[in-house]
Amino acid sequence: MFATRIARQAGATARAAPKWLRTKTSTGLAGIDVHPNPLPALQEKYTRTLQTLKALPESAVYRQSAEAVTQQRLDVVKLAINDRSQKDPSFSEYAIKQVTDKIDSGMIEELIIQADDELVLAAKMIDWKPYEPLQVPTPPGQWDGFSMRKEAGEGED
């Protein structure tokens, strides 16, 4: 039984062999494993995020900013994936380094986590509808800053 389970796992691992070979063995961060095939995974997450953002109105500020950042990152990843010498393991690490240097937001595994978080947030924004007007209008002066002069009765700032 134990040997059968090991054999099944080995077969599944062989079928799911990554196109990009990784020479990196550890991220150096607790709880974050080295992703075996990070660039295609990142491309897929960015593409799904852009598709999800299309459900928001074009006038929504969140959609505009998230689309701009995600599209810029997707372009960087696509450029690295489309390079002609993908089969060399040293090149794949070089391509991953190029992506992380251009995006400049951590290791590739951290970028994947950020992309997951952005995708989840985009779905929540669709549910929350922050672009709609408030149901109850804000009271006058709610967003005014604190003023010592005004509180002391000395007039306006």
Summary of the structure (lengths in Angstrom):
residues: 157
radius of gyration: 23.4
end to end distance: 78.9
largest distance: 83.9
contacts: 364
relative contact order: 0.13
helix: 59%
strand: 0%
